[in-house]
Each structure stands twice: as structure tokens, then as C-alpha cells.
Amino acid sequence: MNLQPHSHLTGITAFVVTVELGSFTAAAGKMGLSKSAVAKNLSRLEERLGTRLLDRTTRRLGLTADGRAYHETCLRVLSELDSAEALLASRQRVASGTLRVSLPATFGPRWVVPMLAEALKRYPQLTLDASFSDRHVDLIDEGFDLAVRIGELEDSASLMARKIGTQTSQVCASPEYLARHGRPQRPGDIMEHDCLGETRGGKILPWFLQDKDSETVRVDISPRHIITNGDALLNAAVAGAGLACLPTWLVSADLRAGRLQEVLATSATNDRPIHLVWPRARDILPKVRVVVDELAGRFLPSPPWVEAGLVRPADPTSR
């Protein structure tokens, strides 16, 4: 294969267009060149090939035998080039390839993966590579196309984001625990109970509750147990290990089934936004665009745990 720069492609184009239109003048008009430029490009092509492609007379242009054979080959090659360009263009429009997604360790498997699996049935050329972590990954450095993040976003000029919901939380406990220890009546009572805590960055997360005057109260709990996995925290609460402040998307089914009971109703105020985040680009990749649209359509206007009747809708004025 000759890998030298193919400057003679202009000559090939001039040759094919001239044959198609029957004159240098018409070919020049179509190519946006002067008549002399078209003729020179064709002459250089013939010189390189060492043969005449066209018989030039004052009255008409005609193909030589070599010209006819070369013309057929050129048409085939140019058609293949057009097909290759069309294929590349279509790949830019069609969702295809591998979508690398970073998802929260508990929220992702419960709510995002089932939706992605259902949505991707409609995109047979798209495959999923999902990772699970509550660490905020660096999308660009670590090669992720998309992430779901819960909590306030850091300012970043390199990222785009779309809010798809708000995580609300509830303080709850098992009926067995409440029967043994009683039910707290106000935020301050929390300190007298066994609490199940979480840590982030080595620090115990506080609870933010509402008092009887609807004022926000920060409660710095001294947890009886520290559990950093959402499902494990839920299971411990169901088993009667203590009070837990859990997201509604995690605890709603157990509240509905009676395995847990809400404590200090509507008191938890540590609402956190849920966003889809992806690297900023001039044009969003089709594989990212379709998944963002699919997930947004399933989380908005109401999240799926509300649509499923697992929990009552939150008051939108409180968000």
C-alpha cells in the first residue's frame, strides 16, 4: 500500500467529475475551481499514471481505453469512501459502544441498574460497564462517561450535570426496638437512644432534624454502631439495633411492610440533590445523551419509589 500523501485525489475527483459532466467548464463550476485548475489537476494525474485518460478535441471529451478502466475503478473507490464516511457519521448519531458509568454503591444497584438494563434493550449497539462506589470518581482521569452523584456538586468547568431528584431521609427504627426503648418525641431525645451512624471522610455524619417550630436542629449523634454500607445499615435497623436516618429510596419498602416505623415524622431535613454528571464536550456523545434522557424520564417528575407507591410524595415547597 502506498502511504505517501495522496495529493492526486484532487486529480481523481477532477477526472470523475469531468467525465460525469462532459466538460472542464462544468466540472470547474461543480468543484469551485477555475477551468484551468481542473485541466492542470487532470494533466498531473495523467502524468503520474503515465497514460492519457481523456481524448481532448475542440468538440468533445472522450475516454480512452485506459481512461474507461480507470474511471470504473475510481467510481468504485469513491463510492466506498462515501460509504465509509456515512458509516462514521451514523456512528456519531447512533448510541453505540461501551458506556462506562460510576454509580453509588447502594442507590446504583437498587434503582439505576434496573432502569439501565430496561432502557438498553432498545439500544443493541450499546453496552454497559458499571462500577459502584460512594467515592466521587474523577470522570475524566478515570475514563467514565457518566456518573450518578448524591449530594451537592463541586463547581467544575469540565463537567455537565442534570438534576433528576432529591434524596429525602427519615429517622426510623424497628417495632421491636421501639417497644424496648420507647419512641423519641423530640430531636433532643435522639441522644438517649442507640443510634446507627455513618462516616464520610473519617467523620461521623450528623443528623439534621426539625423541632416543633420547624427549625432545623443539628444532632451530632454518638452512634452505638457505625455502619458505612447502606444495605447493611438498613438490615441492622430492621434487626432492632437502633435508630437510623435512612434515605426514603432505601427504607420505603420496609416502612410500608411494617418492618420499620417512622420516628419523629417528617423531621429529617438533610435533603440532598441527585444529579447525572458527565464530562463537558461541544457535542454530548449519543450514548451519553440517550442514557441521560432515559434516566431523567424515569426519575422525573416523581422518583420511582414514589411512583411505585412505596412512599408518599414529598412537599415540593420544602425542597
PAZAVO-594795 format. One record per residue (C-alpha): x, y, z; chain; residue in three letters. Coordinates in nm, 2 decimals, m for minus. Example, Ala and Ser with C-alpha at 12.3 -4.5 7.8 and 13.67 -1.06 7.14 Angstrom:
# PAZAVO-594795
((1.23,m0.45,0.78),'A','ALA')
((1.37,m0.11,0.71),'A','SER')
# end
This chain:
# PAZAVO-594795
((0.00,0.00,0.00),'A','MET')
((0.13,0.34,m0.09),'A','ASN')
((0.11,0.55,0.22),'A','LEU')
((0.26,0.87,0.07),'A','GLN')
((0.03,1.17,0.08),'A','PRO')
((m0.23,1.13,m0.19),'A','HIS')
((m0.24,1.48,m0.34),'A','SER')
((m0.36,1.33,m0.67),'A','HIS')
((m0.70,1.27,m0.51),'A','LEU')
((m0.79,1.61,m0.64),'A','THR')
((m0.69,1.50,m0.98),'A','GLY')
((m0.91,1.19,m0.95),'A','ILE')
((m1.21,1.40,m0.84),'A','THR')
((m1.15,1.63,m1.14),'A','ALA')
((m1.13,1.34,m1.37),'A','PHE')
((m1.45,1.17,m1.25),'A','VAL')
((m1.65,1.50,m1.24),'A','VAL')
((m1.53,1.60,m1.59),'A','THR')
((m1.64,1.26,m1.73),'A','VAL')
((m1.97,1.29,m1.55),'A','GLU')
((m2.05,1.64,m1.67),'A','LEU')
((m1.87,1.62,m2.01),'A','GLY')
((m1.66,1.94,m1.99),'A','SER')
((m1.39,2.12,m1.80),'A','PHE')
((m1.62,2.42,m1.76),'A','THR')
((m1.90,2.23,m1.60),'A','ALA')
((m1.66,2.04,m1.38),'A','ALA')
((m1.49,2.36,m1.27),'A','ALA')
((m1.83,2.51,m1.17),'A','GLY')
((m1.92,2.20,m0.96),'A','LYS')
((m1.58,2.18,m0.79),'A','MET')
((m1.55,2.55,m0.72),'A','GLY')
((m1.22,2.58,m0.92),'A','LEU')
((m1.12,2.76,m1.24),'A','SER')
((m1.13,2.57,m1.57),'A','LYS')
((m0.75,2.59,m1.60),'A','SER')
((m0.71,2.44,m1.24),'A','ALA')
((m0.93,2.14,m1.34),'A','VAL')
((m0.73,2.08,m1.65),'A','ALA')
((m0.40,2.11,m1.47),'A','LYS')
((m0.51,1.86,m1.20),'A','ASN')
((m0.62,1.62,m1.47),'A','LEU')
((m0.29,1.66,m1.66),'A','SER')
((m0.09,1.59,m1.34),'A','ARG')
((m0.29,1.28,m1.28),'A','LEU')
((m0.22,1.15,m1.64),'A','GLU')
((0.14,1.23,m1.60),'A','GLU')
((0.16,1.04,m1.27),'A','ARG')
((m0.02,0.74,m1.43),'A','LEU')
((0.19,0.76,m1.75),'A','GLY')
((m0.11,0.74,m1.98),'A','THR')
((m0.38,0.95,m2.13),'A','ARG')
((m0.73,0.92,m1.97),'A','LEU')
((m0.92,1.16,m2.20),'A','LEU')
((m0.91,1.23,m2.57),'A','ASP')
((m0.94,1.61,m2.59),'A','ARG')
((m1.08,1.76,m2.90),'A','THR')
((m1.22,2.10,m2.96),'A','THR')
((m1.57,1.95,m2.99),'A','ARG')
((m1.58,1.69,m2.72),'A','ARG')
((m1.40,1.49,m2.44),'A','LEU')
((m1.39,1.11,m2.47),'A','GLY')
((m1.25,0.83,m2.25),'A','LEU')
((m0.95,0.64,m2.38),'A','THR')
((m0.94,0.26,m2.32),'A','ALA')
((m0.72,0.32,m2.01),'A','ASP')
((m0.94,0.61,m1.91),'A','GLY')
((m1.25,0.39,m1.92),'A','ARG')
((m1.10,0.12,m1.70),'A','ALA')
((m0.96,0.38,m1.46),'A','TYR')
((m1.29,0.56,m1.44),'A','HIS')
((m1.47,0.24,m1.34),'A','GLU')
((m1.22,0.18,m1.06),'A','THR')
((m1.24,0.54,m0.94),'A','CYS')
((m1.62,0.52,m0.92),'A','LEU')
((m1.60,0.21,m0.71),'A','ARG')
((m1.33,0.35,m0.47),'A','VAL')
((m1.51,0.69,m0.43),'A','LEU')
((m1.84,0.50,m0.36),'A','SER')
((m1.66,0.30,m0.09),'A','GLU')
((m1.52,0.63,0.06),'A','LEU')
((m1.87,0.78,0.07),'A','ASP')
((m1.99,0.47,0.24),'A','SER')
((m1.71,0.48,0.50),'A','ALA')
((m1.79,0.85,0.57),'A','GLU')
((m2.16,0.77,0.60),'A','ALA')
((m2.09,0.49,0.85),'A','LEU')
((m1.87,0.72,1.07),'A','LEU')
((m2.14,0.99,1.06),'A','ALA')
((m2.41,0.74,1.16),'A','SER')
((m2.19,0.62,1.45),'A','ARG')
((m2.18,0.97,1.58),'A','GLN')
((m2.56,0.99,1.57),'A','ARG')
((m2.64,0.63,1.70),'A','VAL')
((m2.59,0.53,2.06),'A','ALA')
((m2.32,0.26,2.03),'A','SER')
((m2.00,0.14,2.20),'A','GLY')
((m1.94,0.09,2.58),'A','THR')
((m2.08,0.33,2.83),'A','LEU')
((m1.87,0.35,3.15),'A','ARG')
((m2.09,0.45,3.44),'A','VAL')
((m2.00,0.53,3.80),'A','SER')
((m2.29,0.46,4.04),'A','LEU')
((m2.34,0.50,4.42),'A','PRO')
((m2.28,0.17,4.60),'A','ALA')
((m2.63,0.12,4.73),'A','THR')
((m2.85,0.35,4.53),'A','PHE')
((m2.70,0.23,4.20),'A','GLY')
((m2.79,m0.14,4.22),'A','PRO')
((m3.13,m0.07,4.37),'A','ARG')
((m3.26,0.20,4.14),'A','TRP')
((m3.03,0.28,3.85),'A','VAL')
((m2.92,m0.06,3.72),'A','VAL')
((m3.27,m0.20,3.67),'A','PRO')
((m3.36,0.11,3.47),'A','MET')
((m3.05,0.10,3.26),'A','LEU')
((m3.10,m0.27,3.19),'A','ALA')
((m3.45,m0.20,3.07),'A','GLU')
((m3.35,0.11,2.86),'A','ALA')
((m3.06,m0.06,2.70),'A','LEU')
((m3.28,m0.32,2.54),'A','LYS')
((m3.37,m0.05,2.29),'A','ARG')
((m3.00,0.02,2.21),'A','TYR')
((m2.85,m0.31,2.09),'A','PRO')
((m2.52,m0.15,1.99),'A','GLN')
((m2.47,0.00,2.34),'A','LEU')
((m2.30,m0.20,2.62),'A','THR')
((m2.28,m0.11,2.99),'A','LEU')
((m1.97,m0.11,3.21),'A','ASP')
((m2.09,m0.01,3.56),'A','ALA')
((m1.87,0.05,3.87),'A','SER')
((m2.01,0.10,4.22),'A','PHE')
((m1.86,0.33,4.48),'A','SER')
((m1.96,0.62,4.71),'A','ASP')
((m1.63,0.79,4.63),'A','ARG')
((m1.66,1.08,4.38),'A','HIS')
((m1.45,0.95,4.10),'A','VAL')
((m1.27,1.18,3.86),'A','ASP')
((m1.47,1.11,3.54),'A','LEU')
((m1.21,1.24,3.30),'A','ILE')
((m0.90,1.09,3.46),'A','ASP')
((m1.06,0.76,3.52),'A','GLU')
((m1.24,0.74,3.19),'A','GLY')
((m1.60,0.74,3.29),'A','PHE')
((m1.87,0.86,3.05),'A','ASP')
((m2.14,0.92,3.32),'A','LEU')
((m2.19,0.92,3.69),'A','ALA')
((m2.48,0.95,3.94),'A','VAL')
((m2.40,1.16,4.24),'A','ARG')
((m2.59,1.23,4.55),'A','ILE')
((m2.51,1.55,4.74),'A','GLY')
((m2.41,1.90,4.64),'A','GLU')
((m2.19,1.92,4.34),'A','LEU')
((m1.85,2.08,4.34),'A','GLU')
((m1.80,2.36,4.09),'A','ASP')
((m1.63,2.22,3.78),'A','SER')
((m1.59,2.38,3.44),'A','ALA')
((m1.51,2.03,3.30),'A','SER')
((m1.84,1.87,3.39),'A','LEU')
((m2.21,1.89,3.29),'A','MET')
((m2.49,1.80,3.52),'A','ALA')
((m2.86,1.73,3.52),'A','ARG')
((m3.07,1.71,3.84),'A','LYS')
((m3.30,1.41,3.85),'A','ILE')
((m3.43,1.43,4.20),'A','GLY')
((m3.38,1.49,4.57),'A','THR')
((m3.29,1.24,4.83),'A','GLN')
((m3.50,1.28,5.15),'A','THR')
((m3.44,1.09,5.47),'A','SER')
((m3.63,0.96,5.76),'A','GLN')
((m3.54,0.86,6.11),'A','VAL')
((m3.68,0.51,6.17),'A','CYS')
((m3.65,0.20,6.39),'A','ALA')
((m3.79,m0.15,6.41),'A','SER')
((m4.12,m0.20,6.61),'A','PRO')
((m3.92,m0.44,6.84),'A','GLU')
((m3.66,m0.17,6.92),'A','TYR')
((m3.93,0.10,6.99),'A','LEU')
((m4.11,m0.15,7.22),'A','ALA')
((m3.80,m0.19,7.42),'A','ARG')
((m3.66,0.16,7.43),'A','HIS')
((m3.96,0.38,7.37),'A','GLY')
((m4.02,0.64,7.09),'A','ARG')
((m3.83,0.97,7.09),'A','PRO')
((m4.07,1.27,7.10),'A','GLN')
((m3.83,1.55,7.00),'A','ARG')
((m3.48,1.58,6.84),'A','PRO')
((m3.31,1.60,7.17),'A','GLY')
((m3.44,1.26,7.27),'A','ASP')
((m3.22,1.10,7.00),'A','ILE')
((m2.92,1.13,7.22),'A','MET')
((m3.07,0.89,7.47),'A','GLU')
((m3.11,0.62,7.21),'A','HIS')
((m2.89,0.37,7.04),'A','ASP')
((m2.81,0.53,6.70),'A','CYS')
((m2.67,0.37,6.39),'A','LEU')
((m2.42,0.61,6.23),'A','GLY')
((m2.23,0.65,5.91),'A','GLU')
((m1.90,0.81,5.84),'A','THR')
((m1.76,1.01,5.54),'A','ARG')
((m1.40,1.11,5.52),'A','GLY')
((m1.34,0.96,5.87),'A','GLY')
((m1.61,1.18,6.03),'A','LYS')
((m1.94,1.07,6.17),'A','ILE')
((m2.23,1.23,5.98),'A','LEU')
((m2.46,1.44,6.18),'A','PRO')
((m2.84,1.42,6.15),'A','TRP')
((m3.04,1.73,6.07),'A','PHE')
((m3.39,1.73,6.22),'A','LEU')
((m3.68,1.97,6.26),'A','GLN')
((m3.81,2.07,6.60),'A','ASP')
((m4.17,2.15,6.69),'A','LYS')
((m4.12,2.51,6.55),'A','ASP')
((m4.00,2.37,6.22),'A','SER')
((m3.65,2.49,6.29),'A','GLU')
((m3.36,2.28,6.17),'A','THR')
((m3.16,2.12,6.45),'A','VAL')
((m2.82,1.96,6.40),'A','ARG')
((m2.78,1.65,6.61),'A','VAL')
((m2.42,1.52,6.65),'A','ASP')
((m2.50,1.17,6.73),'A','ILE')
((m2.28,0.94,6.93),'A','SER')
((m2.35,0.62,6.75),'A','PRO')
((m2.37,0.28,6.92),'A','ARG')
((m2.27,0.12,6.59),'A','HIS')
((m2.10,0.27,6.28),'A','ILE')
((m2.20,0.11,5.95),'A','ILE')
((m2.08,0.25,5.62),'A','THR')
((m2.29,0.04,5.38),'A','ASN')
((m2.64,0.14,5.31),'A','GLY')
((m2.79,m0.20,5.28),'A','ASP')
((m2.61,m0.32,5.60),'A','ALA')
((m2.73,m0.01,5.78),'A','LEU')
((m3.09,m0.09,5.68),'A','LEU')
((m3.06,m0.45,5.78),'A','ASN')
((m2.92,m0.35,6.12),'A','ALA')
((m3.22,m0.12,6.18),'A','ALA')
((m3.47,m0.39,6.08),'A','VAL')
((m3.29,m0.63,6.32),'A','ALA')
((m3.36,m0.38,6.60),'A','GLY')
((m3.01,m0.25,6.65),'A','ALA')
((m3.12,0.11,6.69),'A','GLY')
((m3.24,0.43,6.53),'A','LEU')
((m3.12,0.51,6.18),'A','ALA')
((m3.16,0.81,5.95),'A','CYS')
((m3.21,0.65,5.61),'A','LEU')
((m3.30,0.77,5.26),'A','PRO')
((m3.66,0.72,5.16),'A','THR')
((m3.55,0.53,4.85),'A','TRP')
((m3.38,0.28,5.07),'A','LEU')
((m3.62,0.25,5.36),'A','VAL')
((m3.96,0.30,5.19),'A','SER')
((m4.05,m0.07,5.12),'A','ALA')
((m3.96,m0.17,5.48),'A','ASP')
((m4.18,0.12,5.62),'A','LEU')
((m4.47,0.01,5.40),'A','ARG')
((m4.43,m0.36,5.51),'A','ALA')
((m4.41,m0.26,5.88),'A','GLY')
((m4.06,m0.39,5.94),'A','ARG')
((m3.96,m0.03,6.03),'A','LEU')
((m4.16,0.26,6.17),'A','GLN')
((m4.10,0.63,6.12),'A','GLU')
((m3.98,0.82,6.42),'A','VAL')
((m4.03,1.20,6.46),'A','LEU')
((m4.24,1.21,6.14),'A','ALA')
((m4.12,1.45,5.87),'A','THR')
((m3.83,1.56,6.10),'A','SER')
((m3.53,1.47,5.88),'A','ALA')
((m3.42,1.77,5.68),'A','THR')
((m3.09,1.66,5.53),'A','ASN')
((m3.22,1.66,5.18),'A','ASP')
((m2.95,1.60,4.91),'A','ARG')
((m2.98,1.65,4.53),'A','PRO')
((m2.94,1.36,4.29),'A','ILE')
((m2.75,1.45,3.97),'A','HIS')
((m2.64,1.29,3.65),'A','LEU')
((m2.29,1.41,3.57),'A','VAL')
((m2.08,1.37,3.26),'A','TRP')
((m1.77,1.53,3.10),'A','PRO')
((m1.83,1.86,2.92),'A','ARG')
((m1.79,1.85,2.54),'A','ALA')
((m1.90,2.06,2.25),'A','ARG')
((m2.15,1.78,2.15),'A','ASP')
((m2.27,1.53,2.40),'A','ILE')
((m2.20,1.18,2.29),'A','LEU')
((m2.51,0.99,2.16),'A','PRO')
((m2.45,0.71,2.41),'A','LYS')
((m2.45,0.96,2.70),'A','VAL')
((m2.74,1.16,2.56),'A','ARG')
((m2.98,0.87,2.53),'A','VAL')
((m2.90,0.74,2.88),'A','VAL')
((m2.93,1.08,3.04),'A','VAL')
((m3.27,1.12,2.87),'A','ASP')
((m3.38,0.77,2.97),'A','GLU')
((m3.29,0.81,3.34),'A','LEU')
((m3.43,1.16,3.36),'A','ALA')
((m3.76,1.03,3.21),'A','GLY')
((m3.78,0.77,3.48),'A','ARG')
((m3.69,0.99,3.78),'A','PHE')
((m3.89,1.30,3.68),'A','LEU')
((m4.13,1.44,3.78),'A','PRO')
((m4.16,1.19,4.06),'A','SER')
((m3.89,0.93,4.16),'A','PRO')
((m3.97,0.56,4.10),'A','PRO')
((m4.01,0.48,4.47),'A','TRP')
((m4.29,0.73,4.49),'A','VAL')
((m4.44,0.62,4.16),'A','GLU')
((m4.44,0.26,4.29),'A','ALA')
((m4.65,0.38,4.59),'A','GLY')
((m4.38,0.29,4.84),'A','LEU')
((m4.37,0.63,5.00),'A','VAL')
((m4.58,0.95,4.99),'A','ARG')
((m4.46,1.23,4.76),'A','PRO')
((m4.25,1.50,4.94),'A','ALA')
((m4.38,1.85,4.96),'A','ASP')
((m4.21,2.02,4.67),'A','PRO')
((m4.21,2.35,4.86),'A','THR')
((m3.98,2.20,5.12),'A','SER')
((m3.70,2.12,4.87),'A','ARG')
# end
